[in-house]
Amino acid sequence: MRIPSLGRRGEGWVVLQFLLVVNVAVAAAVDRPWPDAVATALWWIGIASVAVGAVLFVRAVRDLGTSLTAFPKPHGTSTLRTGGIYASVRHPIYGGLVLLALGWSLMHAPMALAPTALLAIVLDLKSRREEAFLEERYPDYAAYRERVPRRLFPGPR
């Protein structure tokens, strides 16, 4: 299946991502909170998810350095980053965003899980479109993808 570009650099993917992140926040603010019977446990699980997501996100941004862009298509001066967190996962920023949204949803309200699930789907599709752009730009990307099979979250091979 060919994933559409949604713009020359993938601008449409960034708009979708932004709208879904806003939707997670709004849903958490307007929905009824979790029932008391599960609220405390979910709050702690949510805190853990937010913490792990924030660490993953920040480390990925740091390791990407000047190659960072919100768009799926790399900018003209970027280089392929395969060290740091990128040695164990190909799209850790997206994984971090999913964990942040999941944690926020678990901390606040059940309705926020719907846009969180949609965000995960959009980021998975965006990562696939990004990989097509990366393969066009970097001849050694296919070998990197073989070495690093994890797409969004680090873990065992």
C-alpha positions in Angstrom: 0.0 0.0 0.0 1.4 3.4 -1.0 1.0 6.0 1.8 0.1 9.5 0.3 2.5 12.4 0.9 -0.2 14.9 1.8 1.9 17.7 0.6 5.3 18.3 -0.9 7.0 17.6 2.5 4.1 15.9 4.1 2.5 18.9 5.6 -0.9 17.2 5.9 0.6 14.6 8.2 1.8 17.4 10.6 -1.7 19.0 10.5 -3.4 15.7 11.3 -0.9 15.0 14.1 -1.4 18.5 15.6 -5.2 18.2 15.5 -5.2 14.8 17.2 -2.9 16.0 20.0 -5.2 18.9 20.6 -8.2 16.5 20.5 -6.5 14.4 23.2 -6.2 17.4 25.4 -9.7 18.7 24.8 -11.3 15.2 25.3 -9.4 14.9 28.6 -10.7 18.3 29.7 -14.4 17.9 28.7 -15.1 14.2 29.4 -16.1 12.9 32.8 -13.1 11.5 34.7 -12.5 7.9 35.2 -14.6 6.2 37.9 -13.2 6.4 41.4 -12.7 2.6 41.5 -10.0 2.8 38.8 -8.9 6.5 38.8 -6.0 6.2 41.2 -4.5 3.1 39.5 -4.9 4.7 36.1 -3.4 8.0 37.3 -0.2 6.2 38.4 -0.1 4.1 35.2 -0.6 7.4 33.2 2.2 9.1 35.1 4.5 6.3 34.3 3.5 6.4 30.6 4.0 10.2 30.5 7.4 9.9 32.1 8.6 7.1 29.7 7.1 9.0 26.7 8.8 12.3 27.7 12.2 10.6 28.1 11.9 8.8 24.8 10.7 12.1 23.1 13.4 14.3 24.6 16.2 11.8 23.9 15.1 11.3 20.3 14.9 15.1 19.7 18.4 15.5 21.2 19.9 12.6 19.2 18.3 13.8 16.0 19.9 17.2 16.4 19.9 19.5 13.4 18.1 16.9 11.3 14.9 17.5 13.3 11.9 18.5 11.3 8.1 18.0 11.9 7.7 17.0 8.3 8.1 13.4 7.1 10.4 14.5 4.3 13.9 15.3 5.5 15.2 18.8 5.0 18.1 19.5 2.6 20.9 19.6 5.2 19.8 16.6 7.3 21.8 13.5 7.8 20.6 10.0 8.5 20.9 9.4 12.3 21.5 5.8 13.3 23.2 6.3 16.7 21.8 7.0 20.2 18.2 6.0 20.6 18.0 5.6 16.8 20.2 2.5 17.2 17.2 0.7 18.8 14.1 2.3 17.3 13.5 4.2 14.0 10.8 6.7 15.0 11.2 7.3 18.8 9.7 10.8 18.6 6.4 9.3 17.4 6.6 6.5 20.0 7.2 9.2 22.7 4.1 11.2 21.5 1.9 8.1 21.7 3.1 7.3 25.2 2.5 10.9 26.3 -1.0 10.9 24.8 -1.8 7.5 26.4 -0.5 8.6 29.8 -2.5 11.9 29.6 -5.6 9.9 28.7 -5.2 7.5 31.5 -4.6 10.3 34.0 -7.7 12.2 32.9 -10.7 10.7 31.0 -11.7 7.7 29.0 -12.9 9.7 26.0 -9.3 10.8 25.4 -8.4 7.3 24.5 -10.2 7.6 21.1 -8.1 10.4 19.7 -5.0 8.7 21.3 -5.7 5.6 19.3 -6.2 7.7 16.1 -2.9 9.5 16.9 -1.1 6.2 17.1 -2.6 5.2 13.7 -1.7 8.5 12.1 1.9 8.4 13.5 2.3 4.8 12.2 1.2 5.8 8.8 3.3 9.0 8.9 6.3 6.9 9.8 5.7 4.7 6.8 5.5 7.7 4.5 8.6 9.1 6.1 10.5 5.9 5.5 9.6 6.1 1.8 11.1 9.6 1.8 14.2 8.4 3.7 14.8 5.6 1.3 14.7 8.1 -1.6 17.2 10.3 0.2 19.6 7.8 1.8 20.8 4.8 -0.1 21.7 3.0 3.2 18.3 3.4 4.8 17.0 0.0 3.8 20.0 -1.6 5.6 19.4 0.5 8.7 15.7 -0.6 8.7 16.9 -4.2 8.6 19.3 -3.6 11.5 16.6 -1.7 13.5 13.3 -3.5 13.1 11.4 -1.6 15.9 9.4 1.3 14.4 7.9 3.3 17.3 9.1 1.8 20.5 12.4 0.4 21.7 12.4 -3.2 22.8 13.9 -6.6 22.2 14.5 -7.8 18.7 
